[in-house]
Amino acid sequence: MSKKKDKQTDAFGYNMKNLQYIILDIFRSHPAQSFNYKQLSKSLGAADVNAKRLISEVLDNLAREGKIEEETRGKFSYIPQSTTVTGTIDMTKSGSAYLITGKPGGDIFISVENLNQALHGDTVEVTVWAHHKKRQVGEVLKIVKRAKTEFAGIVNIKGNYAFLEVSESRMPYDIFIPHEFLGDAKNGQKAIARMTEWDSKSKNPTGKIIDVLGNPGENDTEMHAILAEFDLPYKFPPKLEELAKQIDTGINETEIAKREDFRNILTFTIDPRDAKDFDDALSYRKLDNGNIEVGVHIADVTHYVEPSSAIDNEAVERGTSVYLVDRTVPMLPEHLSNFICSLRPNEEKLTYSVIFELNEKADILKHRFAKTVIKSARRFTYEEAQERIETGEGDLFNEIQHLDKLAKNLRSKRFGKGAIAFDRVEVRFNIDEKGKPLSVYFKEMKDSNQLIEEFMLLANRYVAEFVGKQPKGGAKTFVYRVHDEPDFQRLYDFSNFIKRFGYNIKFDSDTSVSKSLNGLLSKVKGKAEQNVVEQLAVRSMAKAVYTTQNIGHYGLAFDFYTHFTSPIRRYPDMMVHRLLQRYLAGGESVSGEKYEQKCKHASDMEQRAANAERASIKYKQVEFLTDKLGFIFDAVITGVTEHGIYAEIIENKIEGMIPMRELTGDFYVYDEKNYCITGRRSRKRYQMGDNLKIQIVRTDMQKRRLDFIIAH
């Protein structure tokens, strides 16, 4: 005799409790939709009357409990059991996104359906309405602020209307352009469109063309498109260029009388060979007491740029100069950056200086801050200065060699206190007059670079210490450059990974960590795994940012640090110049809240500029390899994701991807923690740092993408 069936269990296998949970989860996953019992029955595969009755009972129960509500007879919708949070949208390649809140609890997943027209970088309000599959899930309620409204892409004209096919990977919508808003744009050209409206019922936003960049593939067109992609300016307002030309550049006796006069003291600059703006110079002289005086002289930009003037306001918005692979997009009008303020040889210039008295061990015996006037006697390139260091020949070789010796002592002391030597190799191109890359070369830090770096670091540190080391209660608002401690979980994972190469990191103290990292970075130089190890080491570190809240600079091992030495190309340095002058004169502290906002904006603009520079390099890398389809190169695996393997060609450090679909003959499983993928059947493993041969099979300049396959 069979047992009587539990009345709480129906024919399709769910009891009341389980079914209630499953149906509530359906409502949570579709918070904007309403359902009746018929729709839910179909979704759950409930075919018989008893099953449908049970679903109807569950709906009534959930409504009584206040978890759903009956909108119309038999039609129910979800009542969000939620909190509302504000954050920034971080779009993924699939079109879904995460809300970055910067608060405990982790990021919040937002599906494509629940983005409600929010785009990458937008500040939004989100309702967090579920914990689904162990992650917080939400829906965008309100767009607080658009990150950007202007996008670059290719114009596609169709009769009386057109679309701008946006080239940015994290903008998943093309922009509808009515014919009357096409302007001079022609089919197939690259242009910039501004979003003007986005009706809630429309799939695509509507916009108008505001600038035509040119034809795809042309160098200027592509570089301007990259700048537009990162919402960076690609030209200077002519009105500001004219204002800059009206600035009085004369240095009269009245102004000189207010300053220390260094015009008769040996002063020179050392800069890259293609530099046009020289914002720092060194003076050198031996004192009667046997010590050495080194002056770090910085262009006195704020003497010429008044706070809140049109030029200053533009500089605030830009935040920084942008250095693409073939050009500089300056923060200040060219007449200021390249002529008035630039410390060009044999020209009298106004500077803001930190003057040091050192002994032969590079101990700082005295220092002072001063407004000065200088006259640079010589403009050296890094290569020319390096030649004097290495050969002991050429003009001013004695002075440069002496400064190099002092710089090396300063560097040694810095590393003794725990500084980390992240001197990564940078990829550069020799390009022709049309911007076409002809060859690849690598920029490396040599003694001449480090000579300048050490004295700039010294000046930056002493300026920060002057303000930051005030007696308790006397500290004033200032702009610091800070670098937090590393993410030690990432550092532990990194330490476990590098053991396969025979390296390790000691975790006894902060100093032992930094010494281990320095030893590691030194040991990998010139080896196949160098770039992989350096990349992962950098990823374990925090990013340096600007802030009024000083926490020190971990990477430099400084308790106080700022940016004072590049006011031509960085707005934070201009803020520092003004604050230093204010506080030296005994002025009151400025608003911390106001300056923290300025710091955040400067950090954001710095990151955008860095992203644009990387994009321009990637574009040139793809362009350089477009005529090398089918070529086979030695490479090293630099990254592994669920989508495929990233590999870097050893001879030119150009990275491409081997898509997962190209790994035939097995099903490969991604192992995030061990930076590898493994074949389920063959157990074949591809891991970061492994060497392999690749063949170039596809290049896509518009997407800045290279596809490789493994060459057998």
Secondary structure, 3 states (H helix, E strand, C coil): CCCCCCCCECCCCCEHHHHHHHHHHHHHHCCCCEECHHHHHHHHCCCCHHHHHHHHHHHHHHHHCCCEEEEECCEEEECCCCEEEEEEEEECCCCCEEEECCCCCCCEEECHHHCCCCCCCCEEEEEEEEEECCEEEEEEEEEEECCCCEEEEEEEEECCEEEEEECCCCCCCCEEEEHHHCCCCCCCCEEEEEEEECCCCCCCCEEEEEEEEECCCCHHHHHHHHHHHCCCCCCCCHHHHHHHHCCCCCCCHHHHHCCEECCCCCEEEEECCCCCCCCEEEEEEECCCCCEEEEEEEECHHHHCCCCCHHHHHHHHHCECEECCCCEECCCCHHHHHHHCCCCCCCEEEEEEEEEEECCCCCEEEEEEEEEEEECCEEEEHHHHHHHHHHCCCCCHHHHHHHHHHHHHHHHHHHHCCCCCCCCCEEEEEECCCCCEEEEEEECCCHHHHHHHHHHHHHHHHHHHHHHCCCCCCCCCCCEEEECCCCHHHHHHHHHHHHHHCCCCCCCCHHHHHHHHHHHHHHCCCCCCHHHHHHHHHHCCCCCEEECCCCCECCCCECCCCCCCCCCCEHHHHHHHHHHHHHHCCCCCCCHHHHHHHHHHHHHHHHHHHHHHHHHHHHHHHHHHCCCCCCEEEEEEEEEECCEEEEEECCCCCEEEEEHHHCCCCCEEEECCCCEEEECCCCCEEECCCEEEEEEEEEECCCCEEEEEECC
